[in-house]
């Protein structure tokens, strides 16, 4: 990387990062030029690594003038066929440019259209939620959202927690109390549970607006991804243990704004997400951990994710 300046950024969960901005980057034997890339060298409160790409339509275009984004540079150089990438955020995160890895998800990819912000701009990755509910270990379910529900939600791999309006967070916590969820003594509208909850079947059920009326866009955030180890807010910062059992925190926080939902890292861990910016759609499927070799597939111009893999191959021949 060739550094040209420094940067400092803030994120939706109030984390910050700062480091160096560069205009060239090398990936193995490939060199991408005339792009703006930030390399974060430190952050707060927890300097952990993240992967992902900001929306090309919302990329930084300020002090340094117009800069081509990574996908655009790759397409221009003939490295990939479409402005697309796929992300796996499981135990061993990975990102694929110009395609996706079929070994990282189960079933078919469902096409979900990206949604604009209130001004009509595609500055972030947003999808439309039509229903929210909880599936319990006995396969029964609890509906959280009202009828005729329709709210746009952000998908941001760089935000470590998810957000729901309090009108949905409170019913979610109530539905999870039979699994041992209780009010956190450290903060209002935050919830803890024994970490054994992460092994429970079921999870937060999410219906999204699909690109085709013939498709069902139903996805799940598992309890394993909804909860993570809880830590004390005091100077010790130690993990919370109650009656000899490690406690976990619900990584979904409340907001007073009725139309603010962020699914963020929790959704991205449970689901494999393919971003096709040429078609302004996401391809989403349940993520799976694979120990085998990657099975990489290119995304071709105009291709629909909902097609069978065998049919795609036949059409290309």
C-alpha positions in Angstrom: 0.0 0.0 0.0 1.2 3.5 -0.8 0.0 5.8 2.0 -1.3 9.3 1.1 -2.9 10.5 4.3 -4.5 9.4 7.6 -8.1 8.7 8.5 -10.4 8.3 11.5 -13.8 6.7 11.3 -16.8 5.9 13.6 -19.3 3.1 13.3 -22.9 2.4 14.1 -22.1 0.8 17.5 -19.9 3.9 18.5 -16.6 2.0 17.8 -13.9 4.1 16.2 -10.8 3.2 14.1 -8.0 5.2 12.7 -5.0 4.5 10.4 -3.7 5.2 7.0 -5.4 5.9 3.7 -3.7 4.5 0.5 -4.4 4.9 -3.2 -2.8 1.6 -4.4 -3.0 -1.9 -3.0 -1.4 -5.2 -4.1 -3.3 -8.6 -3.8 -0.8 -11.4 -4.4 0.3 -10.8 -8.0 -2.4 -8.2 -8.8 -2.0 -4.5 -8.2 -5.1 -2.2 -7.9 -4.5 1.4 -8.7 -6.5 4.6 -8.1 -8.6 3.4 -5.3 -9.1 4.6 -1.7 -8.3 2.0 0.9 -8.1 2.5 4.7 -5.8 0.4 6.8 -6.9 0.6 10.5 -4.0 0.4 12.9 -5.9 1.0 16.1 -9.5 1.2 17.3 -11.8 1.5 20.3 -13.1 0.0 22.4 -12.0 -3.4 20.9 -9.5 -3.3 18.1 -10.7 -6.4 16.2 -10.4 -7.1 12.5 -13.4 -6.9 10.2 -13.9 -7.6 6.5 -16.2 -6.1 4.0 -16.7 -3.4 1.4 -18.7 -0.2 1.7 -21.4 0.4 -0.9 -19.8 1.7 -4.1 -22.5 4.4 -4.2 -21.6 5.6 -0.8 -17.8 5.4 -1.0 -15.7 8.3 0.3 -15.4 11.0 -2.3 -14.0 14.0 -0.3 -10.6 15.4 0.3 -8.8 13.0 -2.0 -11.2 13.5 -5.0 -13.0 10.8 -7.0 -11.5 7.4 -6.5 -12.5 4.1 -8.1 -13.6 1.5 -5.6 -12.1 -2.0 -5.3 -14.8 -3.8 -7.4 -14.6 -1.2 -10.2 -10.9 -1.4 -10.4 -11.1 -5.2 -10.5 -13.7 -5.2 -13.3 -11.7 -2.6 -15.3 -8.6 -4.7 -15.1 -10.5 -7.8 -16.2 -10.0 -9.7 -12.9 -13.7 -10.2 -12.2 -16.8 -10.1 -14.5 -19.2 -8.2 -12.3 -19.2 -5.7 -9.5 -19.9 -8.3 -6.9 -18.4 -10.0 -3.8 -19.5 -12.6 -1.2 -18.8 -12.8 2.5 -18.6 -15.6 5.0 -18.4 -14.4 8.6 -18.2 -17.7 10.4 -15.3 -19.2 12.3 -12.9 -18.6 9.4 -14.1 -15.5 7.7 -13.5 -15.1 4.0 -14.4 -12.7 1.1 -14.7 -13.7 -2.6 -14.5 -11.0 -5.3 -16.6 -11.4 -8.4 -18.2 -14.7 -7.2 -19.1 -16.9 -4.3 -18.1 -20.1 -2.6 -20.9 -22.8 -2.7 -19.1 -24.7 0.1 -20.1 -22.0 2.6 -23.9 -22.2 2.4 -26.7 -24.7 2.3 -29.5 -24.8 -0.3 -30.1 -22.0 -2.8 -29.2 -18.4 -2.7 -32.4 -16.3 -2.4 -32.4 -12.9 -4.2 -33.2 -10.0 -2.0 -33.3 -6.4 -3.6 -31.3 -3.7 -2.0 -33.3 -0.8 -0.6 -32.4 3.0 -0.8 -32.2 5.4 2.1 -34.9 8.0 2.7 -33.3 10.3 0.1 -33.3 7.5 -2.5 -29.5 6.9 -2.4 -28.0 3.4 -2.2 -25.4 4.5 0.3 -25.4 1.3 2.4 -26.6 -2.3 2.2 -30.3 -2.2 3.3 -33.0 -4.9 3.0 -36.7 -4.8 3.7 -38.0 -6.8 6.7 -41.6 -8.1 6.4 -41.7 -10.2 9.6 -39.8 -11.0 12.8 -40.3 -13.9 15.1 -38.7 -16.4 17.4 -38.5 -20.1 16.9 -38.1 -22.1 20.2 -36.3 -25.4 20.8 -39.6 -27.3 20.6 -40.3 -25.8 17.1 -43.0 -23.6 18.4 -42.8 -19.9 17.5 -43.6 -16.4 18.8 -44.4 -13.6 16.4 -42.7 -10.3 17.3 -43.7 -7.9 14.5 -47.2 -6.7 13.9 -49.2 -7.5 10.7 -48.3 -5.6 7.5 -44.8 -5.0 8.9 -42.3 -3.3 6.5 -39.1 -1.7 7.8 -35.7 -1.4 6.0 -32.7 -2.8 7.9 -29.0 -2.3 7.5 -26.6 -5.2 7.0 -23.2 -4.0 8.2 -20.4 -6.5 8.9 -18.4 -3.8 10.6 -21.0 -3.2 13.4 -20.6 -5.8 16.1 -24.1 -5.5 17.5 -27.6 -5.5 16.1 -30.4 -3.0 16.8 -34.2 -3.3 17.2 -36.8 -0.8 18.2 -37.6 -1.2 21.9 -41.1 -2.2 20.8 -39.6 -5.3 19.3 -36.6 -5.8 21.7 -38.9 -6.1 24.8 -41.1 -8.9 23.2 -37.9 -10.6 22.0 -36.5 -10.7 25.6 -39.8 -11.9 26.9 -40.0 -14.7 24.4 -36.5 -15.8 25.5 -37.0 -15.8 29.2 -37.9 -19.5 29.3 -34.4 -20.1 28.1 -32.9 -18.3 31.1 -32.7 -14.7 29.7 -32.8 -12.0 32.4 -32.3 -8.3 32.8 -28.7 -7.2 32.9 -27.8 -5.5 36.2 -25.3 -3.3 34.3 -27.6 -1.4 31.9 -31.3 -0.9 31.1 -32.7 -2.8 28.1 -29.8 -5.2 28.0 -30.1 -8.9 28.6 -28.0 -11.8 29.8 -28.4 -15.6 29.9 -26.3 -18.7 30.7 -24.0 -19.3 27.7 -25.7 -22.7 27.3 -28.4 -20.8 25.4 -26.0 -20.7 22.5 -26.5 -24.5 22.0 -30.2 -24.3 21.8 -32.0 -24.9 18.5 -34.0 -22.2 16.9 -33.3 -18.5 16.9 -34.5 -15.1 15.5 -36.6 -15.7 12.4 -36.5 -13.0 9.7 -38.6 -12.7 6.6 -37.2 -10.3 3.9 -38.8 -8.9 0.8 -37.6 -11.2 -2.0 -36.9 -10.1 -5.6 -39.5 -12.5 -6.9 -42.9 -13.1 -5.5 -42.3 -16.8 -6.2 -39.5 -16.9 -3.6 -39.6 -17.1 0.1 -36.9 -15.1 1.8 -36.8 -16.6 5.2 -33.6 -16.5 7.3 -32.5 -17.2 10.8 -30.0 -15.8 13.3 -29.1 -18.7 15.5 -28.9 -18.4 19.3 -25.2 -19.1 19.0 -24.8 -15.9 17.0 -27.4 -13.8 19.0 -25.4 -14.3 22.2 -21.8 -13.8 23.1 -19.7 -13.9 26.3 -20.7 -11.0 28.7 -18.1 -8.9 30.5 -18.2 -6.7 33.6 -18.3 -3.0 32.9 -15.9 -2.3 35.8 -12.1 -2.0 35.6 -11.6 -5.7 35.7 -13.4 -6.3 32.5 -13.7 -10.0 33.4 -16.2 -12.4 32.0 -19.4 -12.6 34.0 -19.9 -15.9 35.9 -23.1 -16.6 37.9 -23.4 -19.6 40.1 -20.3 -21.1 38.4 -21.8 -20.7 34.9 -20.4 -18.4 32.3 -23.0 -15.7 31.2 -23.6 -14.4 27.7 -25.1 -11.2 26.5 -27.9 -10.7 23.9 -26.0 -8.8 21.2 -29.2 -7.0 20.1 -29.7 -3.5 21.6 -32.7 -1.2 21.7 -33.4 2.1 20.0 -36.4 4.4 20.5 -36.7 5.0 16.8 -39.4 2.8 15.4 -38.0 2.5 11.9 -34.3 1.7 12.9 -33.2 -1.9 12.5 -29.6 -3.1 12.1 -29.1 -6.8 11.7 -25.3 -6.4 11.2 -22.7 -8.9 12.3 -25.1 -11.3 13.9 -27.1 -11.8 10.6 -23.8 -12.0 8.6 -22.5 -14.8 10.8 -25.6 -17.0 10.5 -26.0 -16.3 6.7 -23.9 -16.3 3.6 -24.3 -13.0 1.8 -23.5 -12.3 -1.8 -23.5 -8.7 -3.0 -24.2 -8.1 -6.7 -24.0 -4.3 -7.2 -24.7 -4.6 -10.9 -28.2 -6.0 -10.2 -28.6 -4.2 -6.8 -29.5 -7.5 -5.2 -28.1 -9.7 -2.4 -28.0 -13.5 -2.6 -28.6 -14.9 0.8 -28.5 -18.5 2.2 -27.9 -20.2 5.5 -24.1 -20.3 6.2 -22.3 -23.6 6.9 -18.8 -24.3 8.1 -16.9 -26.3 5.6 -13.6 -28.0 6.2 -13.2 -29.0 2.5 -11.8 -27.1 -0.4 -13.6 -23.9 -1.6 -16.0 -24.3 -4.6 -15.8 -20.9 -6.2 -18.3 -19.8 -8.9 -18.1 -16.6 -11.0 -21.0 -14.2 -11.1 -21.7 -13.4 -14.7 -23.6 -10.3 -16.0 -27.3 -10.6 -15.6 -27.1 -13.9 -13.7 -29.8 -14.8 -11.2 -28.8 -16.5 -8.0 -32.0 -18.4 -7.8 -31.1 -20.7 -10.7 -29.8 -24.2 -10.0 -26.0 -24.5 -10.2 -26.3 -27.2 -12.9 -28.5 -24.9 -15.0 -26.0 -22.1 -14.7 -23.3 -24.3 -16.1 -25.4 -25.5 -19.0 -26.3 -21.9 -20.0 -22.6 -20.9 -20.0 -21.5 -23.7 -22.3 
